[in-house]
Amino acid sequence: GVAYVANWRLAADPGGYGALFDGGVRPLDHLWSLAIEEQFYLVVPLAVTLLGRLRGRSALGVLAAAVGANLVAVVVWWGDADAYLVTPVRAGEILAGAVLVVAARRRRVLTRLAPLAPVAALATLALFVTAAQDDAVVVRGLVPGVGVVWAVLVAGAVAGGPLTRALSWPPLRWLGRRSYAVYLVHWPLIVLTDWSAPVVVVVTGAVAELSGRLLEDPVRAGTLVRRPLRVFAPAMAAVCVVAVGAGALVSSPRLVPDAAAVAAPPAWFTASAPASGTAPVAPVSAGSSPAPTPPAAPGDVGPRAVAPEVAERVRDPDHPDGPPLIGLLGDSTAGFLAEALRARADTDHSAAVVLDGVWGCSPVMREGMSWRTVRSVRDELHFDIACRSAAEDELASREPAPDLVVVVDHGTVLLDHRRPDGTWASLLDADLAADLTASYTALVDAVTARGARVVLTTAPPAAWPEDPSSDPDRAAAYAAIVHALEDPPAVVVVDTAAILASHPDLDRRPDGVHLAPDAVAGLADLLLPRLVELAGAPAEG
């Protein structure tokens, strides 16, 4: 943020722009766009100085070179999600605005552009209404084009006429004046709190107005230096009042998955053997109900030809009769559940819970498989590495080995996956379904070879109506695949989708994928007894 390279750092992240939404605590990642602006501002003065010394065709040549460089950047980064973040591509939008500012010195330029403004407004509206959010053309090829359209729209807005009056509506003018502070404040509030959207909007507006009155406006007027205490003291007091008042009206900060916090077994498990007489956790009916008959999956995915044999379990010598070690493997949904299970199990030492997972990683992103990119309505997420293989390697190296490995892939697996030829597939397509089966088969073989058992869980459809991952057929196809792999006692399916369906009070997912903090805690209460029971089940019979 301070060095103004946030956009390049985010582009270097394997998750790219999608990493902003991966569930981690990243309250400053929205500074990537401001970083692009500042980088542009470092170059523009030099360019303006150069242009000022040139005349006629030479100046036009430099401008043409700048536009050409932007178009080359679009071509170079086409097909790469990083195009949304890199400066050479996004500079085209700022360049369009800069050209407009220079051209607007001649009134006739605005007069000529004004008739095009309604067309630009309609084009912008049509783009937002008709183009899919994950359309590659929207986030890549049309980015500079949208900048040109908006420049025309601005030209029409300042030229006078009906459009000028419409855009002069006081709430829009206020938003324009306070837009910088609004942008700075809104994302940290979204990431660091569990506030509803209306509350975030109100608090953001209040803080932006305070910032404008007490800080930004005095800076513009040159009065900040002359009366710093008169400005900063009220500003800080006002911010504190807003924060405390908002905190009293809304819920506490959200539970955010923290991979590091659940990567290692809890201290009580590793320090010494647990005290004897620990009361067992009574199983509940929701977790132990028989699994429903799975629907037929595309590609006729059948059961395993050879049932896995569970190797003899060698318990940790420090805990020969102690609580089991339960490992969770999966995407960000596994992270939320691992934290909730850990918190629940730590209260009575009924189990030690650890996590091996990568946010946004699909189970088919493994060595020997070509799936590396998934998409939602928000963005595409690409991994340059076989992230699932890396997570399973961490799981395989654990000492002692877990008694039970619980697979929780409730998010990414339901998304579209890109084939090497650029086309997209879902679990309704035989090739992706077959690779998922092969991936889970390899996992089962590796886990059972170490003496552990595997629990596969079903995934509910995403609560995200505009995204294909909310299609019940995809969730049914996934359920069919995991049920086909079930082979007790080595491999057991726990129907978490059915549990959530039977407990509608728990099936609350504010972002469409992840359960609300109290809901995932409730699910953990239901699942933990069943998982403890499965972890301690005899190897035979």
N, C-alpha and C positions, 0 to 999 in steps of 0.2 A: 504493500500500500504506500508506504512512505517513499520508497524508491521508484514508484510508478512503473513497475514491471509485472503487476499482478496478472495482466492478461497473458503474458508469456509463461508465467508460472502455472497458470490454470491450463494453458494449452499443453504444457509438458506433463500434466497430470494424466494418467491412463484413462481416467473417467472424463476428461475434457470438460466442456460446459456442463454436462450432466452431473459432474461431481458436486455442483452447488446444491443438488437436490438429493444427495445420497444418504441423508440422515445424520451426517456428522455435524459438529458444531463449527461452522465456518462463517462467522458474522461479518467478516470484512471482505469476503470474496467478491462482493458486488462492486468493489473498487476497480475491477478489471476495465470497466468502460471509462472511468476517469483516468486510468493509466494511459489509455489510448489517446485521450484528449491531451494530456500533458506531454506525451511523446510528440504529438503533432505540433504543440506549441513550441517545442524546442527547435523544430525544423522550420516552421513558418517564418520567423523573423529573418533567418538567413535567406530563405527563398524570396521574401519581399525585398530585402536589400539588393539581392541579385537582379530581380526584375526592375527595381528602380534605376539601375545603371544601364539597363538594356532599352532598346527602342524598337518599335515596329515588329518585324518578323522575328527578331531574336527573342523578344518577350513572349510572343505567341509560341515560339518553338519550345521555350521552357515550360509553358503551360501545357502544351500538347504532350511533352515528355512526362509530366506529372500524371496526366490522365492516362497516358499509355502505360505507365508503371503500375497504376492501379488496376487496369484491365489485365495486365500480365499476371498480377498477384491473384486476381479472381480465377484465372485459368490454372495457375500453379496449384492453388489450394482447392480447386474444384473436386468434389468427391471426398473431402476431408472435413470432418466436423470442426477441426481447429480453425477453419476459415471464419467462423463466427467470432473468433477471439483475436486473430493476428492483426497487427497494425496496418500492414500494406493493403489488406482488403478493406478494413473498416475506415481507412483514411479517406476513401472516396466520398463518404457522407459529409465529413467535415469540409473536404475540399469543395463540395457543391455549395455549402453554406458560405464559405469564404469567397468563392467566385460571385455569389449573389450580392454580398456586401460591397464588393468592389464595383460590380455592375450597377448597383442601386444608386450610385452617385449620379448617374444619368437618369433623370426622371422618365425619359421615354422608354427605358428598358423595362421599368415597372409597368408602364402603361401597356406595352406590348405583351407582357406576360400575364397581366391581369385577366384577360379573357380565358386563359388556359387554367386559371385557378379552380373553377368549378369542376373542370375535367379532372384535374389532379385530386380534388377532394373525393370525387366519385371513384376514381381509380384506387385511392387509398382505402376507401370503405369497401370496395369490391374485393380487394386483396385480403383484408382482415376477415371478411365474411366467407369467402370461397376457398382460400388456400389453407391446406392442412398445416398445423403447427410444425409437424416434423418434415414437411416438404423440403427436400434439399435445395430446390430453387429459391425458396423463401429465405432460408438462413445463409445461403451462399451467393448464388448468381444474382439475385435481385437486390441484394443489400445496397450496392452503389446506386442502382436504379431507383430504389425507394428514396434515397437521399436526394436525387434530382427531382423527383416528384414533390417531395416536401419543400424543396427550395422554391419551386414554382408556386406551391400553396402559400408559402410565406410572402412571396412577391405580391400575390393577389391580395393577401390580407392587409398589407400596408399601403396598397394603392388606392384604397377607398371603395365604397360600394357595399352591397348586401353582405358579402363575405366578411368584410371588415367589421360591420356591425354585429354579425353573429359571433365572431371570435372575440368581440369586445365585451362579452357577457362577464359581469364582475367575478363570478366564481372561476372562470377560465383565466381571467387576468391575474387573480390571486394565485392560482396554481402556477402560472408562468413565473411570477415573481418569487415564489417560494419553492420552485421545483428542485433546486440544488439541495436544499435541506431535506426536502421530502425524500429525495433519492438516498441521501446519506443515512437517514433514520429508518426507513421502512424495512430494509432487509434485516438488520440486527434484531428488530422487534419480532419479525417473523421467526427467525432462527432461535432466539433465546427465550421466547415465551410460548405459552400454549393459548394465547389470546385468540379470540374469534376475529374474523376479518373486520367487522364493524369497529371493534375496539382498537385494532391496529390502525385503521384509517383515522379514527378520531385522535388517538395519541400522536400519531405521526403528524397530523395537521397542527396539533397544539404545539408540539416541539418545534416544528418548522416555523410557525408564526413567532414563537419566542426567540428563536435563533435570528429571524429576520429583523425583528424590532430591536433586540438587545445586542446583536453582534454584527450581522451583515450590513444593515443600514448605517450604523455608526462608522463602520469601516469605509463605506462608500462616501459618507459625508466628511470623513477625515476628523471625526470627533472622538474616535476611540482612544487615541494616545493622550488627549487632553483630559479625559475623565475615565480612566480604566476601572477604578473601583466602582464608580457609579454605574458602569455597564456590566462588569463581570459579577459583582455581588448579586444584583437582582436576577441576572441570567442563571446563575447556579442555583439560587433559591427557587426560582420558577421551575427549573428542570427537576429539582428534587420533589417539589410539590406535585408535579405531573406524574412522576414515577411512583411516588407513594400512593397518590390517589388512584392511579390505574391499578396498582397492585392490590389495593383494597377491594376493587370492583371485579377483578377477574381471578382466574385460577392461578395456581403456583406455576413456576417454570416447568416446561415439558420435560419428560424423561427422554434423554437422547442416548442412543446406543454408544457405548464407549468400548471399542474392541480391546484396548489395552487393559481395561479394568477386569475383563473376564477371560483374558488370554491365559492366565496361569491359575492353578487351583487356589482356593482361598487359604489364608494363613493357617486357619485352624486345622485344615486337612493335612498340610505339609509339615506342621510343627510337631505334632505328636498324635498318637492314636486317640480317637474320641473317647469320651467317658462312657463307661458301660451304663446300660439301662436307658439308652436313648429311646424315647417312645417312637414306635413306628408310625408312619403316616397312613391313615386309613384310605384305601382306594375309593374313588367316587365312580358312580355308574357312568358318567358321561365319557370318561376316558376308556372304559373297559367294555363298552357296548360293542356287539358284533359289527364288523364292517359291512356296509350294504353291498349288494352285488354290483360290481363295477360295470359301467357301460362298455360297449365294444369300442376299442380304440382304432383310429385310422392305421392302416398298414398291418392290421391283424397281429398286433404285438402279443405274443403268447407268453406262457410261463417259462421259467428257466428250465433248460433241458436237464441240468444236473443240479440237485439241491446242494447248497453250500454246507460244508461240515465245519462246525465251530471247534476251533482248536481248544485244547485244555487251557482254562484261564489261570494265569499265574498272577495272583493278587500281590499287591505291594506288601512286602514283608512288614512294613510299619503299620499296615492296616489290614491284616489277614481276615478279620471279621468285621471290619469297619464299614462305613457308608460307601456306596459305589461312587465311582467317578463317571460322570455323564458328560459327553462331549457333543456340542451342537455344531453342525456343518451347514453352510448355506449362504444366502445373500443377506441383505440388510434386515429382512424379516427375522432371520435367525438371530441377528444381533439384539434386536429388541426383546425377543423371547428369552435369549440367554441371560440378559440382565435381570429380567423378571424372575426367571427360575432361580438364578443365583441368589437374589434377595430373599426369595421364599425359602430356599433350602438352607441358607445360612442361619435362619432363625432357630432351627432345631437340629442342624447338622445331619439332616436326613440324606443328603447327597452333596457331592462337590460338583459344581457345574463349570465347564470351560467352553470356550468358543474358538472355532477355526472357520473363518469366513472372510469374504471380500465383498464389500458393498457393490451391488450391481452386477456381480459375476454370475453368469449362467452355468448350470452343471455341465453343459456341453462345451464350455470353453476350456478344453483340456488337450494335452498333447495327443497328436494324431487326428484331431478333429479341426475342421476349418471354420467353425463358428467363432467370430470375434466381435461382432457388432450387433447390438439390439437397438430397437427404437420404440419410443412411445409417442404420444401426441405432443410431448414437450420437447423431446430432443433425441438424438442418437447417442449411444454410449459405446465406445470402442476400447478394447483392450489389446495392447500389442503383445501381451504375454498370455500363456495358458493359465489364467488366474485360478481356475478350479484345481488344476494339477498342483499348483503351488500351495493352495490351502490343504489339499489332501496329503501333500508331503509333510506339512507341519503336523497334521493329525497323526501320520504314521510314525513320526519321530518322537511322539510324546512318551515319556517314562514317568510313572507307569502308564500302560495303555488304558484307555477308557474301558469301563465295563459295558458301556452302551453308547452308541453313536446315533444321534437323532438328526435326521436330515430335514431341514426346513427351507425349502425353496418355494416361497409363496409369492414372489414378485417377478423377478426377471424371467423366470422360465415361461411365463405366460405371454411375454412380449413377442413381437416379430423378431426373427433372427435373419441376418443377411447371409446369403450364400456367396461363394467366391465369384460367381458370375454377376453379382449385383442384384439378383432377384431376392425376394423375401419369402420366408417360410414361417409357419407356426406349428404348434403341436398337432394341428389338423392335417399336416403334410407328413407323408410317410418317412421322408429322409430325416427330418428333425426328430420325429418320434422314435425312429430306430436308433439314432445316435444317443438320445437320452436314455433309452433302455440299456445300450451298451455302456454308457457312462456309469449308470447306477449299478450295473452288473459288476463292473470292475471295482467299484467302491465296496460293494458287498463282499467280494472275494478277498480284498485286501483287509477289510476290517475283521471278518470272521477268521482269517488266518492268524490274527493276533489274539484270538480268544474273546473278542467282543461281539456283541449283538448289534443289529441295526434296526432302527425304527424309521420307517418312511412315513411322512405325513402328507395328507391331502391339502390342496390349496383352494381357498374360496376364490370365486371370480373377483377381479378388481372392482372396487366400488367407484368406478371412474367411467361413467357412461360414454364419454366421447372417445375412449381408447379401446382398441380391439381386445385388450387383455381382460376386459369385463365380460367377454363372451362366455356364457356358461358352457358352451361346447368345448372350449379350451380347457377349462377346469375339469370337465368330465373326461377329456382325453388324458390329462395328467393323472387323474385318479385311476383310470384304467391301467396305465403303465405301472404305477406303484403297486396296485393290487395284484397285477400279474407277477410281480417279483416277490410277493409275500410267501414265506415258507417258514412258519414257526418251528422251533423257537429262535432260529437264527435271524430271520427277517420278519418283522411284524409291522403292520400298518396301523397307525392311529389316525382316525378320520377327524382331523381337526376342522375340516370344512363342515362336517355334520355337527360337531360340537358347537361351532359358532352359529350355525343355522338354528340349533335348538336353544341357544342363549342369545337372542337378538340384542339384549342389553350389552353384550360384549362385542358384537360385530359392528363396531364404530371405527371407521378409518377416515380421519379428517383429510388426509392427502390422497385417499383412494386406494392406498396400498397398506400402510402401516396402521396397526391398531392404536387407538388412543392409549395413553399411559395407564389409566386405571383399567382399561379393557384388557390390555396385554397382561397386567397383573392378575386379573381375574382368570384369564386363560391359563396362566401359570399355576394358579391354585388348583385348577381342574386337572392339569396334565401331570404335575409332579408326582402325585401318588402312583399313578399308572406307570410312569417312567421308572420310579424307584422299584416298583414291583417287577417290571421287566428286567431291570439291571440285576436283580437278585434271583431271577428264575433259574432253576437247574438246567444244566446243559442238555439233558435228555428228558424226554417224557413230557 
